[in-house]
Structures are given as C-alpha cells and as structure tokens.
C-alpha cells in the first residue's frame, strides 16, 4: 500500500506528465485489477473478500488510475464465468489458477509502477 500512496503522488504531481504509453498501461492495469476482483468475488468466499478483494479495492480506491482505453474494455474481461456451476474440487482448482494468475500479474504491476517512479525521479534530477 505504501507503494501505491507514493504512486498516487506521482499521478497527482502536476509537474510530471505521464506519457501516453504510461497512461494506456496504467489504464490497462486498472482493467486487470477490476477483472481479477470480479473473478474472485464470484467465488463468494469470506476469506477472499476480507483479504485479496479488499486489497484490490484499496488499490483501485487509493491509486488514481487513468481511464482505460476503450478497446481494452472487452466484455469477456468484465463478465467472469460463474464458478458456481462447477463441482467443489473443480472450483478449488479454478480458484488456485485464478490466484496464481493474479500473483503473476501483481509482479508485473509492481515492476511497471517501479519503472514509472524511476522515470519520474530521473526527470526531476
């Protein structure tokens, strides 16, 4: 969360203009976070809601992400398939895959945020 607070300062800093590519990238991160949040909410597990989903909601709330480009808002990304129709074991397998995919994506998001923060520092110096 500390990184996101610093990142919000970067996004709000008027003297630092993000490139168009940075804005597109950040907009896509927002779409990804919303996608993963919706996928995890579909499992209706209190433990997920109180930990992972809450963390995603905090990121979306505290980081001022720009809007995503229109072409990145694919309806298949925002409408997750309900895991309720699967058997319990299959649901757990699917949840494990979702969490692994989200884990990998968070690594990428962290790298992108670090890259943009370094760009900002270099421009200030």
C-alpha positions as CSV (number, residue, x, y, z in Angstrom):
1,X,0.0,0.0,0.0
2,X,2.9,2.3,0.7
3,X,4.0,2.0,-2.9
4,X,0.5,2.9,-4.1
5,X,0.5,6.1,-1.9
6,X,3.8,7.1,-3.5
7,X,2.4,6.2,-6.9
8,X,-0.6,8.3,-6.3
9,X,1.7,11.3,-5.6
10,X,3.3,10.6,-9.0
11,X,0.0,10.5,-10.7
12,X,-1.2,13.7,-9.0
13,X,2.0,15.6,-9.5
14,X,1.2,18.3,-12.0
15,X,4.9,18.9,-12.9
16,X,5.2,15.3,-14.0
17,X,3.3,14.4,-17.2
18,X,2.9,10.7,-17.9
19,X,3.4,9.6,-21.4
20,X,0.5,8.4,-23.5
21,X,2.0,4.9,-23.3
22,X,2.2,5.2,-19.5
23,X,-1.5,6.2,-19.3
24,X,-2.5,3.3,-21.5
25,X,-0.5,0.9,-19.4
26,X,-2.0,2.2,-16.2
27,X,-5.5,2.1,-17.6
28,X,-4.9,-1.5,-18.5
29,X,-3.7,-2.2,-15.0
30,X,-7.0,-0.8,-13.7
31,X,-8.9,-3.1,-16.1
32,X,-6.8,-6.1,-14.9
33,X,-7.4,-5.3,-11.2
34,X,-11.2,-5.0,-11.8
35,X,-11.1,-8.2,-13.8
36,X,-9.4,-10.2,-11.0
37,X,-11.6,-8.6,-8.3
38,X,-14.7,-9.7,-10.2
39,X,-13.4,-13.2,-10.8
40,X,-12.6,-13.6,-7.1
41,X,-15.9,-12.1,-6.0
42,X,-17.6,-14.8,-8.0
43,X,-16.3,-17.4,-5.5
44,X,-18.2,-15.9,-2.6
45,X,-15.6,-16.8,-0.1
46,X,-15.5,-14.6,3.0
47,X,-11.7,-15.1,3.4
48,X,-11.1,-13.9,-0.2
49,X,-13.4,-10.9,0.3
50,X,-11.6,-9.8,3.5
51,X,-8.1,-10.2,2.2
52,X,-7.4,-10.3,-1.5
53,X,-10.6,-8.5,-2.7
54,X,-10.2,-5.8,0.0
55,X,-6.6,-5.2,-1.1
56,X,-7.7,-4.9,-4.7
57,X,-10.4,-2.4,-3.7
58,X,-7.9,-0.4,-1.7
59,X,-5.6,-0.2,-4.7
60,X,-8.4,0.9,-7.0
61,X,-9.6,3.5,-4.4
62,X,-6.2,4.9,-3.4
63,X,-4.4,4.9,-6.8
64,X,-5.7,7.4,-9.2
65,X,-5.5,5.3,-12.3
66,X,-6.4,6.9,-15.6
67,X,-9.3,5.5,-17.5
68,X,-8.5,2.5,-19.7
69,X,-8.6,2.8,-23.4
70,X,-12.0,1.9,-24.9
71,X,-10.6,-1.1,-26.8
72,X,-9.2,-2.7,-23.6
73,X,-12.6,-2.9,-22.0
74,X,-13.6,-6.2,-23.6
75,X,-16.8,-7.6,-22.2
76,X,-15.3,-11.0,-21.7
77,X,-12.9,-9.4,-19.2
78,X,-15.6,-7.8,-17.1
79,X,-18.1,-10.7,-17.0
80,X,-16.4,-13.6,-15.4
81,X,-17.9,-17.1,-15.8
82,X,-19.6,-18.2,-12.6
83,X,-17.7,-21.0,-10.7
84,X,-21.0,-21.9,-9.0
85,X,-21.8,-24.4,-11.8
86,X,-18.5,-26.4,-11.1
87,X,-18.1,-29.2,-8.6
88,X,-16.3,-28.3,-5.4
89,X,-12.9,-29.8,-6.3
90,X,-13.1,-28.1,-9.8
91,X,-13.9,-24.8,-8.1
92,X,-10.9,-25.0,-5.9
93,X,-8.7,-25.9,-8.8
94,X,-10.0,-23.0,-10.8
95,X,-9.6,-20.7,-7.8
96,X,-6.0,-21.8,-7.5
97,X,-5.4,-21.0,-11.1
98,X,-7.0,-17.6,-10.7
99,X,-4.9,-16.8,-7.7
100,X,-1.7,-17.9,-9.4
101,X,-2.6,-15.8,-12.4
102,X,-3.3,-12.8,-10.2
103,X,0.0,-13.4,-8.4
104,X,2.0,-13.3,-11.6
105,X,0.1,-10.1,-12.7
106,X,0.8,-8.4,-9.4
107,X,4.5,-8.9,-10.0
108,X,4.2,-7.2,-13.4
109,X,2.2,-4.4,-11.9
110,X,4.8,-3.8,-9.3
111,X,7.5,-3.6,-11.9
112,X,5.5,-1.2,-14.0
113,X,4.9,1.1,-11.0
114,X,8.6,1.0,-10.1
115,X,9.6,1.8,-13.7
116,X,7.3,4.8,-13.8
117,X,8.6,6.0,-10.4
118,X,12.2,5.8,-11.6
119,X,11.2,7.8,-14.8
120,X,9.8,10.5,-12.6
121,X,12.9,10.7,-10.4
122,X,15.1,10.9,-13.4
123,X,13.1,13.8,-14.9
124,X,13.2,15.7,-11.5
125,X,17.0,15.4,-11.3
